[in-house]
Amino acid sequence: MCIEKPSLTKVVKLSKEKPPLLQIELDDIDSVPRVFYKGKEIKRKIRVDFSFLTNDDTGFRPTHIDIEYIDEESKFGSKSIVYNRYFYNERKEK
C-alpha cells in the first residue's frame, strides 16, 4: 500500500495586498448596490453616494463618498462613511 504525502514544495501564497478603499457592484441599473469598504461588505445600506469629476482648469475636484448604513450598536442607529462632503456641497451650490 502506497500513501502519498503532501508536497513540501507546494507554495502557499498569503496575500498581504491592501484591499481597495471602495468597491461598488451593480447587477443592473435598478439593483441594490453591493458596497465593499476596505474589503468588508457594508450591509443594511440606507444611502450610497459617490461622485467623481475630472479636474479641469476651474480647479481641484476631489472624489466624494457618502455611505450611510444601519448599525444597531451605534448611539444613533446608523453610521456613515464620508470623504470630502464639504467640497461636494460646495460644487453643488455653484
Backbone as a printed PyTorch tensor [residue, N CA C, xyz], in Angstrom:
tensor([[[  0.8430,  -1.1670,   0.0000],
         [  0.0000,   0.0000,   0.0000],
         [  0.8950,   1.2390,   0.0000]],

        [[  0.5750,   2.1680,  -0.8750],
         [  1.3760,   3.3800,  -1.0280],
         [  0.5300,   4.5930,  -0.6400]],

        [[  1.0280,   5.3770,   0.2850],
         [  0.3200,   6.5810,   0.7190],
         [  1.1150,   7.7920,   0.2600]],

        [[  0.4280,   8.6620,  -0.4790],
         [  1.1030,   9.8670,  -0.9550],
         [  1.1540,  10.9110,   0.1470]],

        [[  2.3270,  11.4930,   0.2860],
         [  2.4820,  12.5780,   1.2490],
         [  2.2910,  13.9010,   0.5120]],

        [[  1.7110,  14.8800,   1.1890],
         [  1.5780,  16.1810,   0.5360],
         [  2.9510,  16.7510,   0.2180]],

        [[  3.0260,  17.4430,  -0.8610],
         [  4.2910,  18.0180,  -1.2980],
         [  4.7450,  19.1160,  -0.3440]],

        [[  5.9760,  19.0390,   0.0650],
         [  6.5370,  20.0680,   0.9370],
         [  7.0040,  21.2770,   0.1390]],

        [[  7.0460,  21.1230,  -1.1600],
         [  7.4930,  22.2310,  -2.0060],
         [  6.3370,  23.0880,  -2.5020]],

        [[  5.1250,  22.6850,  -2.1710],
         [  3.9620,  23.4480,  -2.6170],
         [  3.9860,  24.8370,  -1.9660]],

        [[  3.8650,  25.8500,  -2.7850],
         [  3.9320,  27.2260,  -2.3020],
         [  2.5290,  27.7110,  -1.9570]],

        [[  2.3980,  28.2200,  -0.7730],
         [  1.1370,  28.8190,  -0.3560],
         [  1.3740,  30.3170,  -0.2830]],

        [[  0.6240,  31.0440,  -1.1030],
         [  0.7960,  32.4930,  -1.1520],
         [ -0.2360,  33.1510,  -0.2400]],

        [[  0.2530,  33.8590,   0.7410],
         [ -0.6280,  34.6220,   1.6140],
         [ -0.6320,  36.0590,   1.1150]],

        [[ -1.7860,  36.5270,   0.7460],
         [ -1.8920,  37.8710,   0.1790],
         [ -1.8000,  38.9140,   1.2830]],

        [[ -0.8620,  39.8060,   1.1240],
         [ -0.7420,  40.9220,   2.0510],
         [ -1.1310,  42.2170,   1.3500]],

        [[ -1.7570,  42.0750,   0.1870],
         [ -2.1920,  43.2590,  -0.5430],
         [ -3.2990,  43.9610,   0.2280]],

        [[ -3.2530,  45.2710,   0.1750],
         [ -4.2990,  46.0690,   0.7790],
         [ -5.5390,  45.9930,  -0.1050]],

        [[ -6.7150,  45.7630,   0.4830],
         [ -7.9240,  45.7530,  -0.3480],
         [ -8.2180,  47.1620,  -0.8510]],

        [[ -8.9720,  47.2830,  -1.9390],
         [ -9.3450,  48.6100,  -2.4390],
         [-10.1240,  49.3800,  -1.3710]],

        [[-10.0270,  50.6930,  -1.3950],
         [-10.7650,  51.5150,  -0.4370],
         [-12.2670,  51.3120,  -0.6010]],

        [[-12.7410,  51.3440,  -1.8490],
         [-14.1760,  51.2600,  -2.0990],
         [-14.4490,  50.4870,  -3.3750]],

        [[-15.4090,  49.5690,  -3.3060],
         [-15.9000,  48.8540,  -4.4920],
         [-17.4190,  48.9250,  -4.4700]],

        [[-18.0000,  49.2660,  -5.6050],
         [-19.4530,  49.3010,  -5.7440],
         [-19.8090,  48.4210,  -6.9280]],

        [[-20.6730,  47.4290,  -6.6920],
         [-21.0720,  46.4930,  -7.7480],
         [-22.5720,  46.5860,  -7.9790]],

        [[-22.9590,  46.6350,  -9.2460],
         [-24.3720,  46.6430,  -9.6360],
         [-24.6160,  45.5280, -10.6380]],

        [[-25.6510,  44.7170, -10.4110],
         [-26.0220,  43.6950, -11.3880],
         [-26.7660,  44.3240, -12.5570]],

        [[-27.6000,  45.3220, -12.2620],
         [-28.2740,  46.1060, -13.2940],
         [-28.6070,  47.4680, -12.6980]],

        [[-29.1420,  48.3600, -13.4870],
         [-29.3480,  49.7420, -13.0620],
         [-30.3190,  49.8750, -11.8940]],

        [[-31.2490,  48.9390, -11.7320],
         [-32.2440,  49.0240, -10.6620],
         [-31.9130,  48.1640,  -9.4450]],

        [[-30.7760,  47.5020,  -9.4490],
         [-30.4450,  46.6130,  -8.3280],
         [-29.8350,  47.3910,  -7.1620]],

        [[-29.9310,  46.8000,  -5.9830],
         [-29.2920,  47.3730,  -4.8000],
         [-27.7870,  47.1520,  -4.9420]],

        [[-26.9900,  48.1960,  -4.8000],
         [-25.5430,  48.0170,  -4.9700],
         [-24.9340,  47.2070,  -3.8300]],

        [[-23.9460,  46.3940,  -4.1800],
         [-23.1230,  45.7320,  -3.1720],
         [-21.9370,  46.6610,  -2.9610]],

        [[-21.7250,  47.0470,  -1.7250],
         [-20.6790,  48.0160,  -1.4130],
         [-19.6610,  47.3720,  -0.4830]],

        [[-18.3950,  47.4760,  -0.8680],
         [-17.2970,  46.9560,  -0.0600],
         [-16.3940,  48.1240,   0.3000]],

        [[-16.1770,  48.3190,   1.5980],
         [-15.3120,  49.3890,   2.0850],
         [-14.1360,  48.7590,   2.8230]],

        [[-12.9410,  49.0010,   2.3310],
         [-11.7110,  48.4120,   2.8770],
         [-11.8210,  46.8910,   2.9680]],

        [[-12.4410,  46.2860,   1.9600],
         [-12.5330,  44.8390,   1.8650],
         [-13.7150,  44.2100,   2.5810]],

        [[-14.4750,  44.9770,   3.3580],
         [-15.6220,  44.4300,   4.0900],
         [-16.9180,  44.9200,   3.4510]],

        [[-17.8610,  43.9910,   3.2870],
         [-19.1370,  44.3800,   2.6800],
         [-19.9710,  45.1750,   3.6740]],

        [[-20.5490,  46.2630,   3.2010],
         [-21.4420,  47.0910,   4.0050],
         [-22.8540,  46.5610,   3.7980]],

        [[-23.4720,  46.1140,   4.8690],
         [-24.8430,  45.5940,   4.8180],
         [-25.8080,  46.6660,   5.3250]],

        [[-27.0780,  46.4810,   5.0800],
         [-28.1620,  47.3300,   5.5740],
         [-27.9340,  48.8020,   5.2230]],

        [[-27.6720,  49.0210,   3.9500],
         [-27.3800,  50.3670,   3.4590],
         [-28.6350,  51.2410,   3.4470]],

        [[-28.4570,  52.4870,   3.8340],
         [-29.5230,  53.4800,   3.7640],
         [-29.2970,  54.3720,   2.5470]],

        [[-28.0390,  54.8170,   2.3770],
         [-27.7050,  55.7140,   1.2720],
         [-26.2870,  55.4130,   0.7970]],

        [[-26.1100,  55.3940,  -0.5110],
         [-24.7830,  55.2470,  -1.1120],
         [-24.6440,  56.3580,  -2.1430]],

        [[-23.7070,  57.2580,  -1.9100],
         [-23.4990,  58.3910,  -2.8070],
         [-22.0170,  58.4710,  -3.1410]],

        [[-21.7090,  58.4580,  -4.4380],
         [-20.3260,  58.5140,  -4.9090],
         [-20.2730,  59.4710,  -6.0850]],

        [[-19.2890,  60.3580,  -6.0740],
         [-19.1580,  61.3080,  -7.1730],
         [-17.6920,  61.4960,  -7.5140]],

        [[-17.3860,  61.4150,  -8.8070],
         [-16.0420,  61.6770,  -9.2990],
         [-16.1610,  62.5750, -10.5160]],

        [[-15.4500,  63.6830, -10.4920],
         [-15.3850,  64.5800, -11.6400],
         [-13.9180,  64.8280, -11.9520]],

        [[-13.5710,  64.8040, -13.2180],
         [-12.1970,  65.0530, -13.6320],
         [-11.8050,  66.4890, -13.3010]],

        [[-10.5950,  66.6550, -12.8060],
         [-10.0850,  68.0120, -12.5650],
         [-10.0000,  68.7520, -13.8950]],

        [[-10.2630,  70.0440, -13.8590],
         [-10.1340,  70.8560, -15.0700],
         [ -9.5420,  72.2150, -14.7000]],

        [[ -9.6160,  73.1670, -15.6070],
         [ -8.9980,  74.4680, -15.3420],
         [ -9.7160,  75.2810, -14.2670]],

        [[-10.9070,  74.8370, -13.8410],
         [-11.6180,  75.5480, -12.7750],
         [-11.1160,  75.1490, -11.3960]],

        [[-10.3320,  74.0920, -11.3140],
         [ -9.7560,  73.7410, -10.0190],
         [ -9.8330,  72.2750,  -9.6730]],

        [[ -9.4960,  72.0180,  -8.4240],
         [ -9.4240,  70.6770,  -7.8530],
         [-10.8260,  70.1530,  -7.5580]],

        [[-11.1020,  68.9400,  -7.9610],
         [-12.4100,  68.3210,  -7.7250],
         [-12.2100,  66.9740,  -7.0440]],

        [[-12.2090,  66.9500,  -5.7220],
         [-11.9440,  65.6900,  -5.0230],
         [-13.1110,  64.7130,  -5.1420]],

        [[-12.7930,  63.4470,  -5.0730],
         [-13.8060,  62.3970,  -5.0830],
         [-14.6460,  62.5040,  -3.8150]],

        [[-15.9500,  62.3420,  -3.9700],
         [-16.8890,  62.4310,  -2.8470],
         [-17.4790,  61.0470,  -2.5710]],

        [[-17.4620,  60.6310,  -1.3050],
         [-18.0740,  59.3720,  -0.8750],
         [-18.9410,  59.6740,   0.3360]],

        [[-20.1850,  59.1800,   0.3270],
         [-21.0860,  59.3240,   1.4760],
         [-21.9450,  58.0640,   1.5380]],

        [[-21.6470,  57.2050,   2.4890],
         [-22.3730,  55.9430,   2.6550],
         [-22.9420,  55.9160,   4.0640]],

        [[-24.2380,  55.7220,   4.1710],
         [-24.8840,  55.6040,   5.4770],
         [-25.4960,  54.2110,   5.5700]],

        [[-25.3330,  53.5850,   6.7270],
         [-25.8630,  52.2360,   6.9160],
         [-26.3380,  52.0530,   8.3510]],

        [[-27.2520,  51.1020,   8.5400],
         [-27.8120,  50.8180,   9.8600],
         [-26.7680,  50.1010,  10.7040]],

        [[-26.6040,  50.5780,  11.9360],
         [-25.7220,  49.9450,  12.9130],
         [-26.4160,  50.0530,  14.2640]],

        [[-27.0470,  48.9710,  14.6830],
         [-27.8460,  48.9890,  15.9030],
         [-27.0180,  49.2410,  17.1560]],

        [[-25.7170,  49.0110,  17.0890],
         [-24.8560,  49.2590,  18.2490],
         [-24.4730,  50.7360,  18.3650]],

        [[-24.7210,  51.4930,  17.3240],
         [-24.4000,  52.9190,  17.3310],
         [-25.4300,  53.6870,  18.1570]],

        [[-24.9950,  54.7620,  18.7730],
         [-25.8750,  55.6000,  19.5880],
         [-27.0730,  56.1180,  18.7930]],

        [[-26.8630,  56.4220,  17.5100],
         [-27.9210,  56.9980,  16.6850],
         [-28.5990,  55.9870,  15.7640]],

        [[-28.1840,  54.7250,  15.8010],
         [-28.8100,  53.6930,  14.9900],
         [-28.2370,  53.5320,  13.5970]],

        [[-27.3480,  54.4450,  13.2110],
         [-26.7010,  54.3270,  11.9110],
         [-25.2930,  54.9130,  11.9880]],

        [[-24.4850,  54.5700,  10.9920],
         [-23.1320,  55.1100,  10.8690],
         [-22.9440,  55.5940,   9.4450]],

        [[-21.9720,  56.4690,   9.2600],
         [-21.6680,  56.9960,   7.9290],
         [-20.1790,  56.9120,   7.6440]],

        [[-19.8750,  56.6960,   6.3800],
         [-18.5100,  56.7620,   5.8660],
         [-18.5140,  57.9470,   4.9120]],

        [[-17.7400,  58.9750,   5.2210],
         [-17.8010,  60.2090,   4.4390],
         [-16.3980,  60.6990,   4.0980]],

        [[-16.2180,  61.0550,   2.8400],
         [-14.9990,  61.7000,   2.3620],
         [-15.4060,  62.9260,   1.5600]],

        [[-14.8390,  64.0620,   1.8610],
         [-14.9910,  65.2980,   1.0800],
         [-16.4260,  65.7980,   0.9560]],

        [[-17.1960,  65.7120,   1.9990],
         [-18.5790,  66.2180,   1.9580],
         [-18.5920,  67.7220,   1.7040]],

        [[-17.7010,  68.4580,   2.3490],
         [-17.6570,  69.9140,   2.1960],
         [-17.4360,  70.3110,   0.7380]],

        [[-16.4760,  69.6810,   0.0800],
         [-16.1750,  70.0130,  -1.3120],
         [-17.3470,  69.6670,  -2.2270]],

        [[-18.0270,  68.5570,  -1.9540],
         [-19.1600,  68.1320,  -2.7750],
         [-20.3030,  69.1360,  -2.6560]],

        [[-20.6360,  69.5480,  -1.4370],
         [-21.7150,  70.5180,  -1.2400],
         [-21.3760,  71.8520,  -1.8910]],

        [[-20.1240,  72.2570,  -1.8120],
         [-19.6830,  73.4990,  -2.4400],
         [-19.8510,  73.4300,  -3.9560]],

        [[-19.5610,  72.2780,  -4.5560],
         [-19.7100,  72.0840,  -6.0040],
         [-21.1610,  72.2110,  -6.4210]],

        [[-22.0740,  71.6400,  -5.6180],
         [-23.4910,  71.6520,  -5.9590],
         [-24.0790,  73.0630,  -5.9120]],

        [[-23.5360,  73.9150,  -5.0460],
         [-24.0650,  75.2660,  -4.8890],
         [-23.6690,  76.1850,  -6.0330]],

        [[-22.6160,  75.8700,  -6.7590],
         [-22.1370,  76.7370,  -7.8500],
         [-23.0000,  76.6120,  -9.0760]]])
